[in-house]
Every structure is written in C-alpha cells, then in structure tokens.
C-alpha cells in the first residue's frame, strides 16, 4: 500500500517539474523578470551583480543580460509579490 503512495507522489512531482519547465524557459532576460515581478531592471541587475556569479548564473548576449533557469526562479521568488 505504501508503495502506491510513493509512486503517486513521484508522479505528482514529475508532473509539477514538467509544468515548471514549460512555464520558465532555460534562459530568461532581466526585462522578462522585471515585467513579471514588477521590479525595476536596475534593482534586478544590481542584485544579480552582488549575489550571483557572472558567466555561470547570468551572461550577456547582444546587449541583453540572460539568466539561467535557477537564477530566474530565485529572483522571481524574491521579487514577485504574487508568490509572497
């Protein structure tokens, strides 16, 4: 009986993971995070430079700052008013 609960729980976690991957792309821009969270780009940019590692957590392409998925999620948790 407990094995059924484990399999059901594992299935729910995998569904949640797949949903999250659909909602948050592998790379996001500072502008996207700013738009979603309602926080200024300058605030997000300053937090990035003070708390994350360049070229690992964020990088620049064609003048835009891109964030990894894990960095984007952390910033959304920190700044998004709807999540709090």
HELIX and SHEET records of a PDB file:
HELIX    1   1 UNK A    2  UNK A   23  1                                  22    
HELIX    2   2 UNK A   30  UNK A   37  1                                   8    
HELIX    3   3 UNK A   41  UNK A   51  1                                  11    
HELIX    4   4 UNK A   69  UNK A   79  1                                  11    
SHEET    1   A 3 UNK A  27  UNK A  29  0                                        
SHEET    2   A 3 UNK A  64  UNK A  68 -1                                        
SHEET    3   A 3 UNK A  58  UNK A  61 -1                                        
END                                                                             
